[in-house]
């Protein structure tokens, strides 16, 4: 993706350590970020990956060499960098993480003031070019300041502002941190809640002894489903490594597609105040549009990807934005994504209604059955998209994000990956699971026919 450095992607930095990302490059990125963003004070943190502290030290030296003061937040989740940057008025923030990539990877997510994202169309390419072209001596004078700051207590108070804790029921919750950073945040949050939380894989471990935490994968979430089915839980939640995505399970241990969680969270906000805007992505849409319309809100579609969603949220002053990939964005969190806030809101919804989570999403699943995202490796992504568009040319076609085709009773979205020869399919229908399954099989046969 990167024009100069392969670890620079569309929205962040991500690569293998040390071949694609190492302390020398982290130092250069620190200096480049300082020159391009012109901050006075930058906060930074890292997730559980073993290479995190070393990269943080090099990044700090690069920033300091340009006269930038650094606030080291230590081991945290991505949303805590968003929180600290905006809440404390820092000029920027950098999170060292590779999210759900294997342990040999690491990366950086960068923001400027108010936690506005830095992506390829808002400054990341300039940082890449600056880091690549200059040959800085690594023993440059350190003129910027440095301090460590523990922000967990303030972060927890920020989270608690999203719910009425006094109205939460003592729900029994299974929480799986997957040996990522979420366990540390949950340990700080749990004492403030009436929830009965059973901890699962809470020990942060960058070696990922139980596999990389990515609950969208069946093998990653299987242990959670197995423990849930032993009974007694009201709901389950699991996070990826830097917990900017969260995934839910009903009391029977059934995995709930992120699409329906978007519907639930939209409902939660609109029931408080119907005159609000909700942002959604084009992959799966009908359930969200239905709920927002029914509750008097305004639904606005946006191309998937955190930089696009955050920009659209600000432009529309949206209270909430949701992607079916389990990224959830909140106006009260500076339009950024959070993996902790959804747990609080879902727990509050279950508490307030007195209905189990399976019941809350059951009607949505029946009304709008979906395939979930299905990946296929193809030789030529553009050619495959063109072939599918020609085959379904009689449908209503939209190209906002890949290819969306809509018929009266079913629709699909097909998107190519930015980084690999993979195409991603999502199919949904109106109240007809067998139709959805038949059309999914039909499309996959055509996509994979070569």
Residue pairs with C-beta under 8 A, 6 or more apart in sequence:
1 8
1 9
1 10
1 120
1 418
1 419
2 8
2 9
2 128
3 125
3 128
3 129
4 128
4 129
4 131
4 132
4 133
5 20
5 25
5 128
5 131
5 132
6 15
6 20
7 13
7 14
7 15
7 20
7 21
7 25
7 107
8 120
8 124
8 125
8 127
8 128
9 107
9 120
9 418
9 419
10 119
10 120
10 305
10 307
10 418
11 109
11 117
11 119
11 120
11 124
11 305
11 306
11 307
12 107
12 108
12 109
12 110
12 119
12 124
13 21
13 29
13 107
13 108
13 109
13 110
14 21
14 98
14 99
14 101
14 105
14 106
14 107
14 108
15 21
15 105
15 106
15 107
16 104
16 105
17 51
17 55
17 104
17 105
17 106
18 51
21 55
21 106
21 107
22 55
23 54
23 55
23 57
23 58
24 58
24 138
25 131
26 55
26 56
26 58
26 59
26 62
26 108
27 58
27 59
27 61
27 62
27 65
27 136
27 138
28 62
28 131
28 132
28 134
28 136
29 59
29 62
29 108
29 127
29 131
30 58
30 59
30 60
30 61
30 62
30 63
30 64
30 65
30 66
30 68
31 62
31 63
31 65
31 66
31 130
31 131
31 134
31 136
31 140
32 62
32 126
32 127
32 128
32 130
32 131
32 134
33 39
33 42
33 62
33 63
33 92
33 94
33 110
33 127
34 42
34 62
34 63
34 65
34 66
34 67
34 68
35 66
35 130
36 123
36 126
36 127
36 130
37 91
37 92
37 112
37 118
37 123
37 127
38 91
39 68
39 90
39 91
39 92
39 112
40 68
40 69
40 91
41 68
41 69
41 70
41 71
41 90
41 91
42 63
42 68
42 69
42 70
42 71
42 90
42 91
42 92
42 93
42 94
43 70
43 71
43 72
43 73
43 81
43 84
43 85
43 88
43 90
43 92
43 93
43 94
43 149
44 56
44 59
44 60
44 70
44 71
44 72
44 73
44 81
44 93
44 94
44 95
44 96
45 56
45 72
45 73
45 74
45 75
45 76
45 80
45 81
45 84
45 95
45 96
46 52
46 53
46 55
46 56
46 74
46 75
46 76
46 95
46 96
46 97
47 75
47 76
47 77
47 78
47 95
47 96
47 97
47 180
47 181
47 206
47 241
47 242
48 75
48 179
48 180
48 181
48 204
48 205
48 206
48 241
49 96
49 97
49 98
49 103
49 105
49 106
49 206
49 241
50 103
50 206
50 207
51 106
51 206
52 75
52 96
52 97
52 106
52 206
55 96
55 106
56 72
56 96
59 94
59 96
59 108
60 70
60 72
60 146
61 138
61 140
61 142
62 136
63 70
63 144
64 70
64 142
64 143
64 144
64 145
64 146
65 136
65 140
65 141
65 142
65 143
65 144
66 143
66 144
67 143
67 144
68 144
69 144
69 145
69 146
69 147
70 144
70 145
70 146
70 147
71 84
71 88
71 90
71 147
71 148
71 149
72 146
72 147
72 148
72 149
73 80
73 81
73 84
73 148
73 149
73 150
73 151
74 148
74 150
75 181
75 184
75 204
76 95
76 151
76 152
76 181
76 184
76 185
77 181
77 182
77 185
77 242
77 243
77 244
77 339
77 340
78 95
78 97
78 99
78 109
78 242
78 243
78 244
78 337
79 243
79 244
79 333
79 336
79 337
79 338
79 339
79 340
80 151
80 152
80 155
80 185
81 93
81 94
81 95
81 109
81 111
81 115
82 93
82 111
82 115
82 333
82 334
82 336
82 337
82 338
83 115
83 151
83 154
83 155
83 158
83 333
83 334
84 90
84 93
84 149
84 151
84 155
85 92
85 93
85 111
85 113
85 114
85 115
86 114
86 115
86 334
86 336
87 154
87 158
88 151
89 113
90 113
91 112
91 113
92 110
92 111
92 112
92 113
93 110
93 111
93 115
94 108
94 109
94 110
94 111
95 108
95 109
95 110
95 242
96 106
96 107
96 108
97 106
97 107
97 108
97 109
97 241
97 242
98 105
98 106
98 107
98 241
99 107
99 240
99 241
99 242
99 244
99 245
100 212
100 213
100 214
100 216
100 240
100 241
100 245
101 107
101 212
102 208
102 212
103 206
103 207
103 208
103 212
109 117
110 117
110 118
110 124
110 127
111 117
111 118
112 118
112 123
114 334
115 334
115 335
115 336
116 122
116 310
117 306
117 307
117 310
117 311
118 124
118 127
119 307
121 307
122 307
152 184
152 185
152 188
153 188
155 185
155 188
156 188
156 189
156 192
158 333
159 189
159 340
159 341
159 344
160 192
160 344
161 332
162 330
162 332
162 341
162 344
162 345
163 344
163 345
163 347
163 348
164 348
165 192
165 193
165 194
167 348
167 351
167 352
168 193
168 194
168 195
168 347
168 348
168 351
169 194
169 347
169 350
169 351
170 194
170 195
170 196
171 195
171 196
171 234
171 235
171 347
171 350
171 351
172 195
172 196
172 198
172 232
172 233
172 234
173 195
173 196
173 197
173 198
173 233
173 234
173 235
173 236
173 237
173 343
173 347
174 197
174 198
174 200
174 224
174 227
174 228
174 233
174 235
174 236
174 237
174 249
175 182
175 186
175 197
175 198
175 199
175 200
175 202
175 236
175 237
175 238
175 343
176 200
176 201
176 213
176 215
176 221
176 223
176 224
176 236
176 237
176 238
176 239
177 183
177 186
177 199
177 200
177 201
177 202
177 204
177 213
177 238
177 239
177 243
178 201
178 208
178 210
178 211
178 212
178 213
178 214
178 215
178 220
178 238
178 239
178 240
178 241
179 201
179 203
179 204
179 205
179 208
179 209
179 210
179 213
180 204
180 213
180 239
180 240
180 241
180 242
180 243
181 204
181 241
181 242
181 243
182 239
182 243
182 339
182 340
183 199
183 201
183 202
183 203
183 204
184 204
185 243
185 340
186 197
186 199
186 202
186 340
187 202
189 340
190 197
193 347
195 347
198 227
198 233
200 223
200 224
200 227
201 210
201 213
201 223
208 241
210 223
211 219
211 220
212 220
212 241
213 220
213 238
213 239
213 240
213 241
214 220
214 240
214 241
215 221
215 224
215 238
215 239
215 240
215 245
215 247
215 255
215 326
216 245
216 247
216 258
216 325
216 326
216 373
220 238
221 238
221 247
221 249
221 255
224 236
224 238
224 249
224 253
225 236
225 249
225 253
225 254
225 255
226 253
227 236
227 253
228 236
228 249
228 251
228 252
228 253
229 252
229 253
233 251
233 253
234 251
234 350
234 356
234 357
235 248
235 249
235 250
235 251
235 346
235 347
235 350
235 357
236 248
236 249
236 250
236 253
237 246
237 247
237 248
237 249
237 343
237 346
238 246
238 247
238 249
239 245
239 246
239 247
239 339
240 339
243 339
243 340
244 327
244 337
244 338
244 339
245 325
245 326
245 327
245 337
245 339
246 326
246 328
246 339
246 340
246 342
246 343
247 255
247 256
247 258
247 326
248 255
248 256
248 261
248 342
248 346
248 357
249 255
249 256
250 256
250 356
250 357
250 358
250 361
251 356
251 357
251 358
252 358
254 358
256 357
256 361
257 284
257 324
257 370
257 372
258 322
258 323
258 324
258 325
258 326
259 283
259 284
259 287
259 288
259 324
259 368
259 370
259 428
260 287
260 361
260 364
260 365
261 322
261 326
261 328
261 342
261 346
261 361
262 280
262 287
262 288
262 322
262 323
262 324
262 328
263 287
263 288
263 291
263 361
263 364
264 346
264 349
264 360
264 361
264 364
265 320
265 322
265 328
265 342
265 345
265 346
266 278
266 280
266 288
266 291
266 292
266 295
266 297
266 320
266 322
267 291
267 295
267 349
268 345
268 348
268 349
269 276
269 278
269 297
269 319
269 320
270 276
270 278
270 291
270 292
270 295
270 296
270 297
271 295
273 319
274 295
274 296
274 297
275 296
275 297
276 297
276 298
276 318
276 319
276 320
277 297
277 298
277 299
277 300
277 316
277 317
277 318
277 319
278 288
278 292
278 297
278 298
278 299
278 300
278 318
278 319
278 320
278 321
278 322
279 300
279 301
279 302
279 309
279 312
279 313
279 316
279 318
279 320
279 321
279 322
279 329
280 288
280 289
280 299
280 300
280 301
280 302
280 321
280 322
280 323
281 301
281 302
281 303
281 304
281 309
281 322
281 323
281 324
281 325
281 401
282 301
282 302
282 303
282 304
282 398
282 400
282 401
282 402
282 404
282 413
283 304
283 323
283 324
283 373
283 401
283 413
283 415
283 424
283 426
284 324
284 368
284 370
284 413
284 426
284 428
285 301
285 411
285 428
286 368
286 411
286 428
286 430
287 364
287 367
287 368
287 428
288 299
288 322
289 299
290 367
290 368
291 364
292 298
292 299
293 299
300 312
300 316
300 318
301 400
302 308
302 309
302 312
302 321
303 400
303 401
304 323
304 325
304 401
304 415
306 327
306 329
306 337
309 321
309 323
309 327
309 329
309 337
310 321
310 329
310 335
310 336
312 318
312 321
313 321
313 329
313 331
313 335
314 335
317 331
318 329
318 331
318 335
319 330
319 331
319 332
320 328
320 329
320 330
320 331
321 328
321 329
321 335
322 328
322 329
324 373
324 426
325 373
327 337
328 337
328 338
328 339
328 341
328 342
329 335
329 336
329 337
329 338
330 336
330 337
330 338
330 341
333 341
346 357
349 360
350 356
350 357
350 360
353 360
366 431
367 430
367 431
368 428
368 429
368 430
368 431
369 428
369 429
369 431
369 432
369 433
369 436
370 426
370 427
370 428
370 436
371 425
371 426
371 427
371 428
371 436
371 437
371 440
372 426
373 424
373 425
373 426
374 424
374 425
374 426
374 440
374 444
375 422
375 423
375 424
375 425
376 422
376 423
376 425
376 444
376 447
376 448
377 421
377 422
378 384
378 421
378 422
378 423
378 447
378 448
379 421
379 450
380 421
381 416
381 417
381 421
381 422
381 423
382 416
384 414
384 416
384 423
384 447
385 402
385 403
385 414
385 416
385 423
387 446
388 403
388 405
388 414
388 443
388 446
388 447
389 397
389 403
389 405
391 446
392 405
392 412
395 405
395 406
395 407
395 411
396 405
396 406
396 407
397 403
397 404
397 405
398 404
398 405
398 406
401 413
401 415
402 413
402 414
402 415
402 416
402 424
403 413
403 414
403 415
404 411
404 412
404 413
404 414
405 411
405 412
408 430
409 429
409 430
409 432
409 435
410 427
410 428
410 429
410 430
410 432
410 435
410 436
410 439
411 427
411 428
411 429
412 425
412 426
412 427
412 428
412 439
412 443
413 425
413 426
414 423
414 424
414 425
414 426
414 443
414 447
415 423
415 424
416 422
416 423
416 424
417 423
417 424
423 447
425 440
425 443
425 444
425 447
427 436
427 439
427 440
427 443
428 436
429 435
429 436
429 439
